[in-house]
Structure formats: structure tokens, C-alpha cells
């Protein structure tokens, strides 16, 4: 019992401490203005959890602060998704058009889901708000997994760099979302996991996400001067390019 309590405390405190450090580093490096949604998310979660320490548990005020903080975290995570995708595809005009179409489809799907929820449960009651937050959270998790898959595809196809901050943000959210959805499935539908194990493993999954973010934002980035340039043969490049252009015209 003592070991379980100690492990739970460590899993709760460690990500809060790391996120506070990430906030400081982002502020010092001027990254907050480049990634405002992720910065806001990183500030919100520790602030909410530290504030919850001062509230009696369980209690109505504790529940309201937790769930409204969760709603704010969902909105910020959705902003992270949009900003991250846009930063990755902005150099590619054809992908920008595709992104706009996907974003419009997501808005329509989200509106339909909210309409179905109100139609099936009615427009009153505190449970409706809670169910809407839970539904939004799971939808955001699914989008984060899809974003991770998309980023991996773009990296392999377009040669994007793994050391980008956007990739690190995506990897952290994507890994946590995938593990969280798996745990929810094991507990809610398959019933092969206890509530205690679910809470413990979910906290461990979030710790893994924060470790990924810490790896990207806390590591020192030094770029040495370029001493030599790779040797190139302009004539060979010109010949290869001319050959490809001729083949393209022949088609």
C-alpha cells in the first residue's frame, strides 16, 4: 500500500515539475509566441492540479474545477493540433488545400456529434455538460493519434526533420492519446482492468508524454559552423534535371 501511494505521488508530481521547467525554458527561448496553444496547455495543467490540492476531495467545487480545466485543456489541445499541422504543411500549397478540406469536415462532424448528444439527452442537466466534455476529450485523443500517423507519413515522404519542436509536441500528444484510448477500451468495454490500475497506467502514459516534450524542449541545441561543403558536379546535376524534364514533356 505504501509503495502504491509513493508511486502514485511520484507519477502525479513528476510531470507537474517537468511542465513547469518546460514553461520556463519556452519563455526564456522565446518559444511561447511560436507555440502559444502548447504553452497555454503546459501552463494550464500544472496550475489546475496545484489549485486542486487546496480543495477538499471529493466535493462539488473540486469536480467543477477539474472538469472545466479539462474542457480548457481540450480546447488548447485542439488548437495545438491545428497549429502543428499548419506549421508542418505551410510550405506545401497542395497540402494546405487538403488541410482546409479536412478541417471543414472535422467542424461538420463535431457539430453533428454535439447535435446528436443534445437530441438524445435533452438540453438540461449537469450530466450533459460532463458527457460533452468526455466526448470532446475522446474525439481530441483520436485526432491526436491521427495527427501522429500523419506526421510520421509526412516525415517519411517529405523528408521533415525529427528534431522539430512541432514533431515533439505531436509525438507527446499522439503517444498519450493512443495509450489513453487503449486503456479506456480495456476498462470500459472489455472490463479487463480495475479502476485503480486504470488511473495508475493513465498517469504513467501522461508521464511518458511529458518526458517526450521535455526531451525536445529541454535539450541543448547547438549548431556548429559549416567547415566544408559537399562536393557537387553541376554538369551531372544539369544533365539529370534535363533528362527528367524531357521525360515529363514526352508524357
C-alpha positions in Angstrom: 0.0 0.0 0.0 2.8 2.4 0.9 4.6 1.6 -2.4 1.4 2.2 -4.4 0.9 5.6 -2.7 4.5 6.6 -3.3 4.3 5.6 -7.0 1.1 7.5 -7.4 2.6 10.6 -5.8 5.7 10.4 -8.0 3.6 9.9 -11.1 1.5 12.9 -10.2 4.3 15.3 -9.1 6.9 14.4 -11.8 5.0 15.8 -14.9 4.0 18.9 -13.0 7.6 19.7 -12.2 8.8 18.9 -15.7 6.0 21.1 -17.2 6.9 24.0 -15.0 10.5 23.7 -16.2 9.3 23.5 -19.8 7.3 26.7 -19.3 10.4 28.5 -18.0 12.6 27.2 -20.9 10.0 28.2 -23.5 9.7 31.7 -22.0 13.5 32.1 -22.0 14.0 30.9 -25.5 11.1 32.9 -26.9 9.2 29.8 -28.0 5.9 30.8 -26.2 4.9 33.1 -29.1 5.7 30.4 -31.7 3.7 27.7 -29.9 1.0 29.7 -27.9 -1.5 26.8 -27.6 1.0 24.3 -26.4 2.4 26.9 -24.0 -1.1 27.6 -22.7 -1.7 23.9 -22.2 1.6 23.5 -20.4 0.7 26.3 -18.0 -3.0 25.3 -17.5 -2.5 21.6 -16.4 0.0 22.3 -13.6 -1.9 25.4 -12.4 -5.2 23.4 -12.3 -3.6 20.4 -10.5 -1.8 22.6 -7.9 -5.1 24.5 -7.3 -6.9 21.3 -6.8 -4.5 20.5 -3.9 -6.2 23.3 -1.9 -9.7 22.0 -2.4 -11.5 19.3 -0.4 -11.8 15.9 -2.2 -14.3 14.8 -3.1 -16.5 17.8 -3.4 -18.6 19.8 -5.9 -16.0 22.6 -6.2 -13.2 20.1 -6.8 -15.3 18.4 -9.5 -16.1 21.7 -11.3 -12.5 22.9 -11.3 -11.3 19.6 -12.6 -13.8 19.2 -15.4 -13.8 22.9 -16.5 -10.0 22.7 -16.5 -10.3 19.6 -18.6 -12.5 21.4 -21.1 -10.0 24.2 -21.3 -7.2 21.6 -21.9 -9.3 20.0 -24.7 -9.7 23.3 -26.5 -6.0 24.1 -26.2 -5.0 20.7 -27.4 -7.3 21.2 -30.5 -5.5 24.5 -31.1 -2.2 22.6 -30.8 -3.4 20.2 -33.5 -4.4 22.9 -35.9 -1.2 25.0 -35.3 1.1 22.0 -35.6 -0.4 20.7 -38.8 -0.3 24.1 -40.3 3.3 24.7 -39.4 4.2 21.4 -41.0 2.3 21.8 -44.2 2.6 25.5 -44.7 5.5 25.2 -47.2 3.4 22.9 -49.4 0.4 24.7 -51.2 -1.3 21.4 -52.3 -1.3 20.2 -48.7 -2.8 23.5 -47.5 -5.8 23.0 -49.6 -6.2 19.4 -48.4 -5.9 20.6 -44.8 -8.7 23.2 -45.2 -11.0 20.5 -46.6 -10.2 18.2 -43.7 -10.7 21.0 -41.1 -14.1 21.8 -42.5 -15.1 18.1 -42.4 -14.0 18.0 -38.7 -16.1 21.0 -37.8 -19.1 19.5 -39.5 -18.5 16.1 -37.7 -18.1 17.9 -34.4 -21.3 19.8 -34.9 -23.2 16.7 -35.8 -21.8 14.9 -32.7 -22.9 17.7 -30.4 -26.4 17.8 -32.1 -26.8 14.1 -31.6 -25.8 14.4 -27.9 -28.3 17.1 -27.2 -31.0 15.3 -29.2 -30.6 12.1 -27.3 -30.2 13.5 -23.8 -32.1 16.7 -23.9 -30.8 20.3 -23.3 -30.7 20.3 -19.5 -28.8 18.7 -16.6 -25.2 18.8 -15.4 -24.6 15.3 -16.8 -25.0 16.6 -20.3 -22.1 19.0 -19.9 -19.9 16.2 -18.4 -20.8 13.9 -21.3 -20.0 16.6 -23.8 -16.6 17.1 -22.2 -15.8 13.4 -22.2 -17.0 13.1 -25.8 -14.8 16.0 -26.8 -11.8 14.6 -24.9 -12.1 11.2 -26.7 -12.5 13.0 -30.1 -9.4 15.1 -29.4 -7.5 12.0 -28.5 -8.5 10.3 -31.8 -7.4 13.4 -33.7 -4.1 13.4 -31.9 -3.4 9.8 -32.9 -4.3 10.6 -36.5 -2.0 13.6 -36.4 0.9 11.5 -35.2 0.3 9.0 -38.0 0.1 11.9 -40.5 3.3 13.4 -39.2 5.1 10.1 -39.5 3.9 9.8 -43.1 5.0 13.3 -43.9 8.4 12.8 -42.4 9.0 9.7 -44.5 7.6 11.2 -47.7 8.6 14.8 -47.5 11.8 14.5 -45.5 10.8 16.6 -42.5 13.2 16.7 -39.6 12.6 14.6 -36.4 14.2 17.3 -34.2 11.5 19.9 -34.9 9.5 21.2 -31.9 6.3 20.6 -33.8 7.2 16.9 -34.2 8.0 16.6 -30.5 4.7 18.2 -29.5 2.8 15.9 -31.8 4.7 12.8 -30.6 3.9 13.5 -27.0 0.2 14.1 -27.6 0.0 11.2 -30.0 1.6 8.6 -27.7 -0.5 9.7 -24.8 -3.7 9.7 -26.8 -3.0 6.2 -28.2 -2.3 4.8 -24.8 -5.3 6.6 -23.2 -7.8 5.3 -25.8 -6.4 1.8 -25.4 -6.8 2.0 -21.6 -10.3 3.3 -22.0 -11.2 0.4 -24.3 -9.8 -2.1 -21.8 -11.7 -0.7 -18.9 -15.0 0.5 -20.3 -15.8 -2.1 -23.0 -13.6 -5.2 -22.3 -13.7 -4.9 -18.5 -10.3 -6.4 -18.0 -8.9 -3.6 -15.9 -9.7 -2.2 -12.4 -10.2 1.5 -11.7 -7.0 1.6 -9.7 -4.9 0.1 -12.5 -6.6 2.4 -15.0 -5.7 5.5 -13.0 -2.2 4.3 -12.4 -1.5 3.4 -16.1 -3.2 6.6 -17.4 -0.9 8.7 -15.2 2.1 6.7 -16.4 1.1 7.3 -20.0 0.9 11.1 -19.4 4.3 11.0 -17.7 5.6 9.4 -20.9 4.2 12.3 -23.0 5.7 14.9 -20.7 9.1 13.1 -21.0 8.9 13.4 -24.8 8.1 17.1 -24.5 11.0 17.6 -22.1 13.4 15.7 -24.4 12.5 18.1 -27.2 12.3 21.4 -25.3 15.0 21.0 -22.6 17.8 19.6 -24.6 20.6 21.9 -25.7 20.5 22.8 -29.4 23.9 23.7 -30.7 24.8 24.1 -34.4 28.4 24.2 -35.3 29.8 26.2 -38.1 29.9 24.6 -41.6 33.5 23.9 -42.3 33.2 22.2 -45.7 30.5 22.0 -48.3 29.7 18.7 -50.0 31.2 18.3 -53.4 28.8 18.6 -56.3 29.2 18.2 -60.1 27.0 20.9 -61.7 27.2 19.3 -65.1 25.9 16.0 -63.7 23.0 17.8 -61.9 22.1 19.7 -65.1 22.2 16.5 -67.2 19.9 14.6 -64.8 17.5 17.5 -64.5 17.3 17.9 -68.3 16.6 14.2 -68.6 13.7 14.3 -66.2 12.2 17.4 -67.8 12.4 15.8 -71.3 10.6 12.7 -69.9 7.9 14.9 -68.3 7.3 16.7 -71.6 7.1 13.4 -73.5 4.2 12.3 -71.3 
